Amino acid sequence: MNLIIDQGNTATKIGFFETDELVRKETFKKADTVKIVNWLKENNFSGASVIISSVVEDLLDVSELYPDNYLELTSAVAVPLTLKYKTPETLGKDRLANAVGAWKLNPGKNSLVIDLGTCVKYDLINADGNYLGGAISPGLSMRYQALNKFTDRLPLLEPVKESSDIGTDTNSSIHTGIRTGLIHEIKGFIDRYSLDFTDLTIFMTGGDLQYFDKAFKNPIFANPDLTLIGLNEILQHNIARN
């Protein structure tokens, strides 16, 4: 069994794979580090091969629980892609894992991953297996928070799954500006990259996927587990190399 730990800005996800099949998934709040360690101890996954990926400063340290088959994802870890990114040491581990996940699901073809999380991340993989880079912009919740924080009177609202094209009051204007604006941003990136990459396959993932997965006419492959799939593929790639 492969134990996959994805420590993100908002939550920590743990996946269990039998080869390529995700057989179990658990999600914990970002601050629940002690709870996670205790849960892992209680469930005794001592025979598992483990990979952990973290995009936060305080890495969840579980190396002592898995002294023999433990891999922390860093820029030095081998991946089944060729990185064309100029600064691989600064590349977000979630972006890299998403790219590997897209290549696993769509080998030999051009892919664009759109990760709707704390930030919105766009990542391109070409048909030759090259990770090219992409773009980063503020995520959905970050946009709501910014309007509230940097103004005196605009309220802090919760995201909505639907918005009108024209806001008719302050609240609906905020929803329109943020949600509809982000939809137009995403469509713009898809259209732009489709000019340079033929038959571009679009993958969408991330915690805010629920707000956007039905907003596009393009054939979109929505996969909330793409990061876990990519991390599992990186782990298997390194096991095969040893």
C-alpha positions in Angstrom: 0.0 0.0 0.0 1.1 3.6 -0.7 0.3 6.2 1.8 0.1 9.7 0.3 0.1 12.9 2.5 -0.7 16.2 0.9 -0.2 19.1 3.3 -1.9 22.2 1.8 -2.6 25.7 2.8 -6.1 24.9 3.9 -6.3 21.2 4.6 -4.2 18.0 4.8 -5.4 15.2 2.6 -4.3 11.6 3.1 -4.8 9.0 0.4 -4.2 5.2 0.3 -3.4 3.6 -3.0 -3.2 0.0 -4.1 -0.9 0.5 -7.0 -2.8 3.1 -9.1 -6.2 2.8 -7.4 -7.2 5.3 -4.7 -9.0 3.1 -2.1 -9.4 5.5 0.8 -9.1 9.2 1.5 -9.2 11.2 4.6 -9.1 15.0 5.0 -8.0 17.0 8.1 -7.9 20.7 8.9 -4.6 22.4 8.4 -4.0 22.9 12.2 -4.8 19.3 13.1 -1.2 18.1 13.0 -1.3 16.3 16.4 -4.6 14.7 15.4 -3.1 13.5 12.2 0.0 11.9 13.8 -2.2 10.2 16.4 -4.5 8.9 13.7 -1.6 7.5 11.7 -0.3 5.8 14.9 -3.7 4.3 15.7 -4.2 2.9 12.2 -0.6 1.4 12.1 0.3 1.8 8.4 3.9 0.6 9.2 4.3 -1.5 6.0 3.3 1.3 3.7 5.5 3.2 1.3 5.0 6.9 2.1 5.4 10.3 0.3 4.6 13.6 1.9 4.2 16.9 0.1 3.9 20.2 1.9 3.4 23.8 0.7 3.5 25.2 4.3 6.4 26.1 6.5 5.7 23.7 9.3 6.2 20.3 7.7 4.1 17.5 9.2 6.9 15.3 10.5 6.0 11.6 10.3 9.4 10.3 9.2 9.9 8.4 12.5 6.7 6.4 11.9 8.0 5.2 8.5 11.8 4.9 8.8 12.2 2.5 5.9 10.0 3.7 3.0 9.6 7.5 3.5 10.0 10.1 0.8 9.6 13.9 1.2 8.9 15.7 -2.1 11.5 18.3 -2.8 13.0 19.7 -5.9 15.7 17.0 -5.8 13.2 14.1 -6.1 12.9 12.5 -9.5 9.7 12.9 -11.4 8.4 11.3 -14.6 8.4 14.7 -16.4 11.1 17.0 -17.8 11.0 20.3 -15.9 11.4 23.4 -18.1 10.7 25.7 -15.2 13.6 28.1 -14.7 13.5 27.8 -10.9 12.5 24.3 -10.0 13.4 24.9 -6.4 10.6 27.4 -6.1 8.0 25.4 -7.9 5.1 24.6 -5.7 4.9 20.9 -4.8 1.2 20.9 -5.4 1.7 22.3 -8.9 4.3 19.6 -9.7 2.1 16.8 -8.3 -0.9 18.1 -10.4 1.3 18.1 -13.5 2.4 14.5 -12.9 -1.2 13.5 -12.2 -2.3 15.0 -15.5 0.5 13.2 -17.4 -0.5 9.9 -15.7 -4.1 10.3 -16.8 -3.3 11.9 -20.2 0.1 10.6 -21.4 1.5 11.8 -24.7 -0.9 14.7 -25.0 -1.0 18.4 -24.2 -2.7 19.2 -20.8 -3.6 22.2 -18.8 -4.3 21.8 -15.0 -6.4 24.4 -13.3 -6.1 24.1 -9.5 -8.8 26.1 -7.7 -7.4 26.4 -4.2 -6.1 29.1 -1.9 -4.5 30.4 -5.2 -5.6 29.6 -8.7 -2.8 27.8 -10.5 -2.5 27.1 -14.2 0.1 24.4 -15.2 1.0 23.3 -18.7 2.4 19.9 -19.8 3.1 19.3 -23.4 2.8 16.1 -25.4 6.5 15.5 -25.1 6.3 15.2 -21.3 7.7 18.6 -20.6 6.4 20.7 -17.7 6.4 24.2 -19.0 5.0 26.4 -16.1 1.9 28.5 -16.2 0.4 31.1 -14.0 -0.7 31.9 -10.4 -3.5 34.3 -9.4 -5.5 34.9 -6.2 -8.0 32.2 -5.2 -11.7 32.6 -4.7 -11.7 33.2 -0.9 -8.6 35.4 -1.2 -10.6 37.7 -3.5 -13.5 38.0 -1.1 -11.1 38.7 1.8 -9.2 41.4 -0.2 -12.3 43.4 -1.0 -13.3 43.4 2.7 -9.8 44.0 4.1 -8.7 46.8 1.7 -12.0 48.8 1.8 -13.9 50.4 4.7 -17.4 49.3 3.8 -17.5 46.3 1.6 -18.7 43.2 3.5 -16.9 39.9 3.8 -19.2 37.4 1.9 -19.1 33.6 1.5 -18.6 32.3 -2.1 -21.6 31.3 -4.1 -22.1 28.6 -6.8 -24.0 30.9 -9.1 -23.8 34.6 -9.9 -25.5 37.0 -12.3 -23.9 38.9 -15.1 -25.1 42.2 -13.6 -25.0 42.8 -9.8 -28.1 44.7 -8.7 -26.9 45.4 -5.2 -23.6 45.5 -3.3 -23.6 41.8 -2.4 -24.6 40.6 -5.8 -22.1 43.0 -7.4 -19.3 41.5 -5.3 -20.4 37.9 -6.2 -20.5 38.9 -9.9 -17.1 40.6 -9.8 -15.4 37.8 -8.1 -17.0 34.6 -9.3 -17.9 35.7 -12.8 -14.6 37.5 -13.1 -12.7 34.4 -12.2 -14.7 32.4 -14.8 -13.7 34.8 -17.5 -10.1 34.6 -16.3 -10.1 30.8 -16.5 -11.8 30.9 -20.0 -9.2 33.4 -21.1 -6.3 31.2 -20.1 -7.9 28.2 -21.7 -8.5 30.1 -25.0 -4.9 31.5 -24.9 -3.2 28.3 -24.3 -5.4 26.5 -26.8 -3.9 28.7 -29.5 -0.4 27.2 -29.0 -1.3 23.7 -27.9 -3.5 21.6 -30.1 -6.1 19.2 -28.6 -5.5 20.7 -25.2 -7.0 18.6 -22.4 -8.2 20.6 -19.4 -8.1 19.2 -15.9 -9.7 21.1 -12.9 -9.0 20.3 -9.3 -8.8 21.9 -5.9 -10.9 22.8 -2.9 -13.0 25.3 -4.8 -13.7 23.0 -7.7 -17.4 22.8 -6.6 -18.0 26.4 -7.5 -16.8 26.1 -11.1 -17.0 22.6 -12.4 -20.3 23.2 -14.2 -19.5 26.7 -15.4 -17.7 25.7 -18.7 -18.8 24.4 -22.0 -15.3 23.1 -22.8 -14.8 19.4 -22.1 -13.3 19.7 -18.6 -12.1 16.7 -16.6 -12.9 17.6 -13.0 -10.8 15.5 -10.6 -10.6 16.5 -6.9 -7.9 13.8 -6.4 -5.5 14.9 -9.1 -2.8 16.0 -6.6 -3.0 12.6 -4.7 -2.8 10.8 -8.0 0.3 12.7 -9.0 2.0 12.2 -5.7 1.3 8.5 -5.9 2.9 8.4 -9.4 6.0 10.2 -8.1 6.3 7.7 -5.2 6.0 4.7 -7.6 8.5 6.3 -10.0 11.1 6.6 -7.2 10.4 3.1 -5.9 11.0 1.7 -9.4 14.3 3.6 -9.6 15.6 2.0 -6.4 
